[in-house]
Amino acid sequence: MKSIKLEWKRGDWAAYFGLMTNNLTNLLTMMGLLIFVVGIPTEIVYGRIAPAFGMAVLVASVCYAWFGLQLAKETGRKDVTALPSGPSAPSIFTVTFLVLMPVYQQTGDAEFAIQIGLVWCFVEAMILVGGSFLGETIRKMIPRTVLLSCLSGLGLLLLAMNPMLQAFEAPTVSFIVLLLIFINWFGKKPIFARIPTGLLLLIAGTALAWVSGLQSPEAIKASMSSFGFNPPSIHVDSFLQGLPHALPYLASAVPLGLANYIFDLENIESAHAAGDEYNTRKVMLTNGLASTLGCLMGNPFPVTVYVGHAGWKAMGASIGYTLASGVTMFIVPLFGLGAFMLAIIPMTAIVPILVFIGVVTANQVVRETPKIEVPVIFICLFPWIANWALTMVNSVMAAAGTSAAKIGFETLAHKGVFYQGLVHLGNGAPLASMLWGCVAIFAIINKPLRGAIAAAVGALLALFGVIHAPIVGFAQGSSLMFVTAYLMMGAMFVVKHVLDRREAASEVATSV
């Protein structure tokens, strides 16, 4: 069999800058939250967490590149695109605000807070490791339309929406970058075709940002203060010390671990739909083991298959981009280069690339979905829209020093803000999106027993507060109302099944 070598293609440049920058943004967001919001000492963040974070992403990236090479070797294809690797962005916020911040505020002990976070990350990793043995089966049980529709919501609302808003804050830079994307990546006849489009976008965006005065030499000078050498090291002792005290904080780990599990399933299915058939078990094991390695080196944030495989493939990316991104994610925290890089290359030049990835991710489901199943796409979007809106509303109220409870739910409702509906629909969006996609598709294609099973699963998830509730807990708040509703839905599916059976039997009797 002909050997396959790792080659760097033109499309790898664009994919590299897009993936690396998005990962770098998550890294800087994580460091900013830990230092300026939680108050974790900089020596812990820069010297321990960030390097371990980069190491975990690098390990996953190396494995993904290897999987890509193996797939290319087995199939003889030269158009294989490796899976993208990166941090679980929701986990950055969840572990920060639900684990590290409350523990640190209660104890004033940063080391103890990190220990609890490491156990939390380990539980996340074990969910992926354990689930890897069921991943292929579950991926085949859940219709492709549902998996891709859920991913489209993730791509549009969590990946592309905020970058699009950022783009409209600096239109003199981002509009030209967006137009170049439309012409070169969506259009039939590229402009400046000899220049790799990703490089063209960065050159144009960076030049416009500096000309517009959005970047300054002072920012470059200030960023140099973060330079240093921070090699990762083993911190198994911190993990072991946190084990006996972590149980009260693990309630959020299970639903988010399940959500990350679903993310992986959706992204693997997206790669399959694009023609790159990766082994589900190997990919999930890689994520689980890479997250475990990061945990044992002092990083409380898990890694995952990053969204956007279809987008990177549409750019013409091969295998090198994900490996290069992983190497960069290791080198940047190793030498403290993140702030320096973003001081030179503005975010306004980069965020339109993320808009492209979100659009391509959503467009994939449109191409792959049979006409009768198209409504499922939009049903799956609702939980993601609610999740995004809930995050925005909560952030605005927090900035104003108030909350929905203080303002009053009825007052908000009179202004057209149905806050309780946002809470119920938006919480647990990854699982709720998939659940409602299954309910809708089994109703559409007339599989009532499978629909009844989906409704029963919904009742179980609602009972424990995994979906439709702000916190996990057994039969708390309004969860029983949702349990009842899902059971009623399941009963209706059963009635439909019985009526179908009677109708079929009647038709047989008539024909005889």
Phi and psi in degrees as a GROMACS rama.xvg file:
@    title "Ramachandran Plot"
@    xaxis  label "Phi"
@    yaxis  label "Psi"
@TYPE xy
-65.9157  134.539  LYS-2
-73.1011  148.23  SER-3
-113.819  128.049  ILE-4
-104.994  153.633  LYS-5
-74.6189  114.437  LEU-6
-117.757  148.274  GLU-7
-99.6458  122.354  TRP-8
-108.641  165.943  LYS-9
-56.3424  -41.4724  ARG-10
-66.4781  -20.1066  GLY-11
-66.1381  -29.8714  ASP-12
-61.8832  -51.1303  TRP-13
-62.5594  -46.0382  ALA-14
-64.2293  -39.1498  ALA-15
-60.9228  -50.654  TYR-16
-63.5292  -38.8725  PHE-17
-66.8634  -50.7807  GLY-18
-67.3825  -45.442  LEU-19
-61.4881  -42.432  MET-20
-67.5292  -39.4905  THR-21
-64.5723  -43.4124  ASN-22
-64.0337  -40.3235  ASN-23
-63.7436  -38.99  LEU-24
-61.6273  -42.4641  THR-25
-62.5251  -39.7523  ASN-26
-62.4252  -47.3787  LEU-27
-67.4055  -36.3472  LEU-28
-61.8467  -44.7906  THR-29
-60.666  -46.8643  MET-30
-64.894  -40.2269  MET-31
-63.5577  -42.5315  GLY-32
-62.8882  -46.0465  LEU-33
-64.5672  -40.2211  LEU-34
-82.6247  -49.8538  ILE-35
-93.7545  -21.8111  PHE-36
-101.29  -52.0337  VAL-37
-78.6699  -40.3212  VAL-38
98.2524  16.9425  GLY-39
-65.2794  134.222  ILE-40
-55.3595  143.653  PRO-41
-62.0611  -33.1883  THR-42
-65.3304  -30.08  GLU-43
-74.2353  -42.9377  ILE-44
-67.5638  -53.0705  VAL-45
-74.3697  -36.2731  TYR-46
-89.356  -17.8058  GLY-47
-129.503  -58.0216  ARG-48
-67.76  -51.4824  ILE-49
-61.6509  -45.2599  ALA-50
-63.1268  -38.9945  PRO-51
-67.1852  -36.4705  ALA-52
-58.5821  -49.2177  PHE-53
-63.3682  -37.0678  GLY-54
-64.2649  -41.8734  MET-55
-63.3858  -43.2781  ALA-56
-65.2555  -40.196  VAL-57
-61.2354  -46.1138  LEU-58
-59.9624  -46.0463  VAL-59
-63.2219  -39.4341  ALA-60
-65.0385  -41.382  SER-61
-61.2171  -43.2331  VAL-62
-64.3513  -42.4278  CYS-63
-63.6051  -40.2446  TYR-64
-62.5699  -40.1252  ALA-65
-64.5214  -42.696  TRP-66
-59.9195  -39.8795  PHE-67
-64.5661  -42.9856  GLY-68
-62.5636  -41.7363  LEU-69
-64.2824  -41.0657  GLN-70
-64.3321  -42.1378  LEU-71
-63.0072  -38.9347  ALA-72
-67.5605  -41.8072  LYS-73
-69.3692  -35.0446  GLU-74
-98.3942  -17.7921  THR-75
74.8028  9.78232  GLY-76
-84.5682  150.631  ARG-77
-109.438  4.01722  LYS-78
-109.552  20.9811  ASP-79
-69.461  134.802  VAL-80
-112.637  126.093  THR-81
-69.5822  154.293  ALA-82
-67.8827  143.994  LEU-83
-82.5626  142.645  PRO-84
-115.723  147.573  SER-85
-174.584  179.693  GLY-86
-75.4935  156.789  PRO-87
-78.4341  101.342  SER-88
-57.1866  -44.2994  ALA-89
-59.7193  -33.1554  PRO-90
-65.8892  -30.6135  SER-91
-58.9774  -45.2159  ILE-92
-76.8751  -38.7244  PHE-93
-65.6588  -50.3546  THR-94
-68.8494  -29.7168  VAL-95
-69.8004  -49.9135  THR-96
-90.7317  -23.6067  PHE-97
-99.4767  -16.2661  LEU-98
-121.717  -66.7356  VAL-99
-64.2326  -46.7309  LEU-100
-64.0188  -52.4013  MET-101
-62.4198  -38.1425  PRO-102
-65.6099  -43.6003  VAL-103
-67.2621  -38.3632  TYR-104
-67.437  -35.1558  GLN-105
-75.1986  -36.7028  GLN-106
-108.155  -23.9519  THR-107
67.8675  13.5572  GLY-108
-112.449  102.541  ASP-109
-64.7085  -38.1113  ALA-110
-62.2071  -42.2501  GLU-111
-66.3646  -40.5983  PHE-112
-61.3018  -42.3049  ALA-113
-65.4794  -38.5236  ILE-114
-59.0624  -44.3528  GLN-115
-64.2512  -40.4469  ILE-116
-62.4776  -34.9807  GLY-117
-66.4124  -40.1342  LEU-118
-65.4841  -40.5609  VAL-119
-57.6081  -47.0664  TRP-120
-63.0991  -38.1536  CYS-121
-63.3606  -41.2521  PHE-122
-62.2744  -42.7889  VAL-123
-56.3731  -46.4971  GLU-124
-63.4384  -39.7909  ALA-125
-68.8913  -29.79  MET-126
-63.7922  -41.1786  ILE-127
-68.0035  -42.5672  LEU-128
-63.1815  -48.8399  VAL-129
-64.8485  -40.5191  GLY-130
-71.5316  -17.4627  GLY-131
-61.7564  -25.5366  SER-132
-80.5306  -11.3424  PHE-133
-114.187  -8.47311  LEU-134
-57.402  -45.3962  GLY-135
-64.0709  -39.917  GLU-136
-65.4143  -46.2034  THR-137
-65.4824  -39.8256  ILE-138
-61.1828  -33.2072  ARG-139
-80.5178  -26.9758  LYS-140
-74.7276  -36.4068  MET-141
-88.0239  125.146  ILE-142
-55.1261  144.578  PRO-143
-57.5378  -38.8753  ARG-144
-57.1704  -40.0506  THR-145
-67.7424  -47.9136  VAL-146
-61.0884  -45.2187  LEU-147
-70.365  -33.6001  LEU-148
-66.8605  -41.5636  SER-149
-60.5389  -42.1148  CYS-150
-67.1032  -34.084  LEU-151
-64.2505  -37.8358  SER-152
-63.9615  -42.9337  GLY-153
-60.4616  -45.1505  LEU-154
-64.7244  -43.9778  GLY-155
-73.4426  -46.3803  LEU-156
-88.1344  -39.6918  LEU-157
-93.3582  -28.7806  LEU-158
-98.4115  -43.6685  LEU-159
-100.36  -27.4858  ALA-160
-65.4213  -52.4867  MET-161
-63.7106  -41.6187  ASN-162
-58.0557  -35.7163  PRO-163
-66.197  -39.3113  MET-164
-64.7066  -41.814  LEU-165
-62.192  -37.053  GLN-166
-61.6688  -37.387  ALA-167
-80.7695  -4.39764  PHE-168
-84.7407  -18.1526  GLU-169
-136.288  65.199  ALA-170
-63.4763  -29.8626  PRO-171
-65.6652  -17.2931  THR-172
-102.65  -53.6456  VAL-173
-73.5775  -28.272  SER-174
-64.5423  -40.609  PHE-175
-66.0665  -40.1644  ILE-176
-64.4058  -42.8975  VAL-177
-62.6167  -41.4298  LEU-178
-63.5149  -41.2946  LEU-179
-61.7634  -36.9082  LEU-180
-64.1161  -45.3401  ILE-181
-60.7611  -42.3422  PHE-182
-71.9783  -48.166  ILE-183
-86.2265  -35.1225  ASN-184
-102.031  -29.7355  TRP-185
-98.7525  -27.6882  PHE-186
-84.4314  175.484  GLY-187
-92.2801  -25.9051  LYS-188
-128.676  98.0329  LYS-189
-64.1969  153.933  PRO-190
-102.516  146.018  ILE-191
50.2468  51.5  PHE-192
-63.3597  -21.5829  ALA-193
-75.9235  -16.4798  ARG-194
-97.143  127.99  ILE-195
-52.2985  131.884  PRO-196
-58.6488  -41.1423  THR-197
-58.9406  -42.7254  GLY-198
-66.9187  -39.463  LEU-199
-60.4586  -42.2576  LEU-200
-62.6546  -43.9411  LEU-201
-67.0339  -40.8814  LEU-202
-63.399  -48.7521  ILE-203
-64.3308  -47.4573  ALA-204
-65.0558  -42.7672  GLY-205
-65.1181  -44.2577  THR-206
-61.9696  -45.0986  ALA-207
-64.8519  -37.563  LEU-208
-65.9556  -42.4535  ALA-209
-68.5716  -40.2685  TRP-210
-64.5723  -36.7879  VAL-211
-77.9077  -7.30699  SER-212
81.9599  16.263  GLY-213
-80.235  -19.489  LEU-214
-114.736  152.824  GLN-215
-140.546  147.893  SER-216
-59.9652  -29.815  PRO-217
-62.5185  -35.4025  GLU-218
-65.6964  -37.4133  ALA-219
-64.7405  -43.9028  ILE-220
-62.6027  -42.9599  LYS-221
-66.2028  -34.4686  ALA-222
-68.0142  -22.0734  SER-223
-68.0449  -15.0603  MET-224
-69.7721  -15.9254  SER-225
-89.9638  -1.42453  SER-226
-62.8461  146.888  PHE-227
169.289  178.894  GLY-228
-117.65  116.74  PHE-229
-128.833  76.467  ASN-230
-69.9009  141.116  PRO-231
-69.0489  153.082  PRO-232
-142.299  165.528  SER-233
-78.933  135.211  ILE-234
-135.486  46.9552  HIS-235
-61.3048  -35.0978  VAL-236
-60.6709  -38.7443  ASP-237
-63.5963  -41.1778  SER-238
-62.6528  -46.1739  PHE-239
-65.7452  -35.4252  LEU-240
-70.0979  -26.5045  GLN-241
-82.873  -18.9345  GLY-242
-53.5869  -48.6117  LEU-243
-68.809  -14.964  PRO-244
-113.209  0.866556  HIS-245
-88.8612  -17.0074  ALA-246
-52.3561  -44.7635  LEU-247
-62.7508  -18.6189  PRO-248
-102.029  4.07213  TYR-249
-91.4391  -1.63222  LEU-250
-59.6409  -36.2954  ALA-251
-79.402  -16.7968  SER-252
-69.4428  -37.358  ALA-253
-67.4572  -53.3863  VAL-254
-63.8074  -37.7859  PRO-255
-71.7764  -32.8068  LEU-256
-62.8848  -41.5691  GLY-257
-64.7233  -37.9186  LEU-258
-64.0231  -44.2923  ALA-259
-62.6965  -35.6522  ASN-260
-60.8085  -43.885  TYR-261
-66.5892  -40.3023  ILE-262
-55.476  -46.0728  PHE-263
-62.7827  -45.3902  ASP-264
-58.0346  -44.0338  LEU-265
-66.0768  -42.7748  GLU-266
-69.8686  -35.6316  ASN-267
-66.8991  -40.8412  ILE-268
-64.2732  -37.3844  GLU-269
-61.973  -41.278  SER-270
-65.1499  -40.9601  ALA-271
-61.1718  -43.2292  HIS-272
-64.2361  -29.4178  ALA-273
-84.3717  -3.8784  ALA-274
106.311  -1.96398  GLY-275
-107.206  99.4108  ASP-276
-93.3838  93.6325  GLU-277
-91.9816  150.295  TYR-278
-73.6036  120.358  ASN-279
-59.0837  -45.1508  THR-280
-62.5116  -45.1955  ARG-281
-62.5781  -41.5508  LYS-282
-65.3195  -45.3984  VAL-283
-68.5384  -38.2908  MET-284
-61.1603  -40.1923  LEU-285
-59.6373  -46.9542  THR-286
-62.8236  -44.5687  ASN-287
-63.456  -44.8324  GLY-288
-72.499  -37.0442  LEU-289
-65.2217  -39.7505  ALA-290
-65.1392  -38.769  SER-291
-63.6482  -42.849  THR-292
-60.1732  -46.4194  LEU-293
-60.2101  -40.2047  GLY-294
-59.534  -46.931  CYS-295
-71.2947  -12.338  LEU-296
-102.58  4.78065  MET-297
106.533  11.3604  GLY-298
-106.341  121.863  ASN-299
-90.2476  9.96093  PRO-300
-113.224  122.427  PHE-301
-74.7131  162.499  PRO-302
-109.266  163.758  VAL-303
-153.34  173.096  THR-304
-71.3193  121.406  VAL-305
-79.5335  151.355  TYR-306
-69.6451  149.047  VAL-307
115.286  11.8761  GLY-308
-52.1583  -44.9864  HIS-309
-61.1521  -36.8586  ALA-310
-68.7203  -44.8543  GLY-311
-63.3585  -38.0391  TRP-312
-65.6302  -39.2574  LYS-313
-63.4209  -26.6959  ALA-314
-75.3755  -12.9625  MET-315
93.2358  19.0135  GLY-316
-72.3917  151.592  ALA-317
-114.29  -115.75  SER-318
-111.685  -30.5612  ILE-319
-63.6292  -30.1653  GLY-320
-61.9904  -41.1097  TYR-321
-72.6098  -34.3071  THR-322
-67.9817  -43.1245  LEU-323
-64.5082  -38.588  ALA-324
-64.1748  -42.0608  SER-325
-63.8137  -40.8205  GLY-326
-63.5045  -43.1173  VAL-327
-62.3428  -41.7456  THR-328
-66.0123  -21.2525  MET-329
-84.1453  -41.5802  PHE-330
-70.6627  -39.3312  ILE-331
-58.3652  -54.3874  VAL-332
-71.199  -25.5108  PRO-333
-60.3814  -38.5502  LEU-334
-113.105  4.86695  PHE-335
66.7485  45.9197  GLY-336
-100.295  -5.36486  LEU-337
-57.7797  -53.293  GLY-338
-62.113  -36.14  ALA-339
-63.9037  -42.2759  PHE-340
-64.6659  -41.7033  MET-341
-77.0026  -17.239  LEU-342
-74.0324  -25.3579  ALA-343
-90.8887  -50.9518  ILE-344
-99.0236  115.741  ILE-345
-75.046  150.832  PRO-346
-63.2341  -30.4224  MET-347
-64.8578  -21.6304  THR-348
-84.1096  -13.8752  ALA-349
-107.57  -37.9251  ILE-350
-58.8538  -30.7413  VAL-351
-61.6914  -27.4884  PRO-352
-63.6383  -37.4887  ILE-353
-69.3286  -32.4931  LEU-354
-61.6959  -43.8664  VAL-355
-59.5116  -45.3237  PHE-356
-62.3478  -42.8265  ILE-357
-62.6868  -40.8171  GLY-358
-67.2013  -43.9085  VAL-359
-65.1726  -38.6869  VAL-360
-60.8929  -42.4752  THR-361
-71.1224  -35.9074  ALA-362
-67.0542  -27.4949  ASN-363
-60.0899  -41.1706  GLN-364
-68.3452  -32.1083  VAL-365
-64.1973  -41.3719  VAL-366
-68.5757  -34.3265  ARG-367
-92.5974  -6.65552  GLU-368
-96.4254  128.297  THR-369
-60.8128  150.196  PRO-370
-55.7895  -40.5303  LYS-371
-66.724  -23.4362  ILE-372
-94.676  0.347315  GLU-373
-56.1823  -39.1686  VAL-374
-56.0868  -27.1513  PRO-375
-60.4475  -34.7424  VAL-376
-55.9935  -47.0951  ILE-377
-76.0767  -33.0362  PHE-378
-60.7252  -41.91  ILE-379
-68.1181  -21.5652  CYS-380
-74.7118  -29.814  LEU-381
-56.4627  -48.146  PHE-382
-60.7337  -35.9297  PRO-383
-68.2247  -40.1993  TRP-384
-62.1176  -44.5669  ILE-385
-64.1063  -39.629  ALA-386
-61.9758  -45.2801  ASN-387
-64.2879  -45.8636  TRP-388
-64.0161  -39.5784  ALA-389
-62.3997  -42.5007  LEU-390
-61.2501  -43.8304  THR-391
-64.4343  -46.6167  MET-392
-62.028  -45.5194  VAL-393
-63.498  -39.3654  ASN-394
-65.6949  -40.9879  SER-395
-64.0139  -45.599  VAL-396
-66.4811  -37.2567  MET-397
-64.4291  -39.9013  ALA-398
-65.034  -30.7473  ALA-399
-86.091  -0.642256  ALA-400
73.7321  29.1721  GLY-401
-137.127  -171.752  THR-402
-152.34  169.092  SER-403
-63.2391  -37.235  ALA-404
-64.0647  -38.9255  ALA-405
-69.7097  -40.7737  LYS-406
-70.4157  -39.2787  ILE-407
104.646  128.765  GLY-408
-63.9074  -37.0676  PHE-409
-68.154  -38.0125  GLU-410
-61.9329  -44.5326  THR-411
-63.8297  -40.9171  LEU-412
-63.2643  -37.6442  ALA-413
-63.9468  -24.5735  HIS-414
-92.6204  7.75131  LYS-415
86.2772  10.1505  GLY-416
-105.159  102.181  VAL-417
-88.3378  78.7528  PHE-418
-63.282  -42.8226  TYR-419
-63.677  -34.6581  GLN-420
-64.7192  -39.2859  GLY-421
-62.2998  -41.9977  LEU-422
-62.0935  -47.2606  VAL-423
-68.1572  -43.8  HIS-424
-80.2637  -33.9973  LEU-425
-82.9186  -29.9212  GLY-426
-75.0175  133.205  ASN-427
74.0982  30.4485  GLY-428
-53.9114  -43.283  ALA-429
-57.8742  -45.4622  PRO-430
-76.7458  -38.0432  LEU-431
-64.7452  -38.8205  ALA-432
-61.6484  -46.8651  SER-433
-66.0997  -41.2098  MET-434
-61.6716  -49.4219  LEU-435
-70.3319  -28.4969  TRP-436
-63.2549  -42.2064  GLY-437
-65.2869  -43.5827  CYS-438
-59.0748  -45.999  VAL-439
-66.461  -45.3884  ALA-440
-70.8419  -35.903  ILE-441
-71.538  -27.5361  PHE-442
-71.3697  -40.8383  ALA-443
-68.633  -45.2434  ILE-444
-90.5912  7.75265  ILE-445
60.7626  59.0176  ASN-446
-119.585  70.3306  LYS-447
-62.7675  -35.8007  PRO-448
-66.2837  -38.8735  LEU-449
-67.0461  -34.7494  ARG-450
-64.8464  -38.4586  GLY-451
-64.3741  -37.8414  ALA-452
-64.9669  -42.6816  ILE-453
-60.9528  -42.0288  ALA-454
-64.866  -39.5125  ALA-455
-63.6704  -39.7714  ALA-456
-63.1192  -40.2923  VAL-457
-59.937  -41.8746  GLY-458
-62.7394  -41.3811  ALA-459
-65.7385  -45.005  LEU-460
-63.5202  -40.3836  LEU-461
-67.5524  -36.0502  ALA-462
-59.0852  -36.9369  LEU-463
-96.9568  7.23064  PHE-464
73.2014  18.3194  GLY-465
-73.2276  -30.8666  VAL-466
-127.458  155.232  ILE-467
65.7987  17.7238  HIS-468
-143.562  144.945  ALA-469
-72.4107  -23.8971  PRO-470
-135.588  153.97  ILE-471
-81.4817  136.196  VAL-472
178.206  153.393  GLY-473
-80.9543  119.821  PHE-474
52.5127  45.6432  ALA-475
-101.883  153.936  GLN-476
57.6517  -129.504  GLY-477
-95.9275  16.9438  SER-478
-61.8081  -36.3068  SER-479
-64.8818  -29.8421  LEU-480
-63.3726  -41.5225  MET-481
-73.1889  -34.5962  PHE-482
-59.2414  -47.1386  VAL-483
-60.411  -43.7858  THR-484
-63.7368  -42.5655  ALA-485
-67.5488  -37.4712  TYR-486
-66.8987  -36.7625  LEU-487
-62.4033  -41.9066  MET-488
-62.9099  -42.5014  MET-489
-61.6572  -40.6523  GLY-490
-62.6953  -39.2683  ALA-491
-63.3464  -40.1603  MET-492
-61.1361  -41.1024  PHE-493
-64.1951  -42.8449  VAL-494
-59.2329  -42.909  VAL-495
-60.3465  -41.8817  LYS-496
-62.1266  -44.6283  HIS-497
-63.9328  -44.3435  VAL-498
-63.3392  -39.0785  LEU-499
-63.2851  -41.497  ASP-500
-63.2551  -43.548  ARG-501
-63.8473  -41.4  ARG-502
-64.5062  -41.659  GLU-503
-63.6475  -42.6615  ALA-504
-64.6012  -38.2198  ALA-505
-65.4506  -40.2759  SER-506
-64.7883  -39.0843  GLU-507
-64.2802  -44.6923  VAL-508
-63.4118  -39.9423  ALA-509
-65.1922  -41.6447  THR-510
-66.2184  -30.4194  SER-511
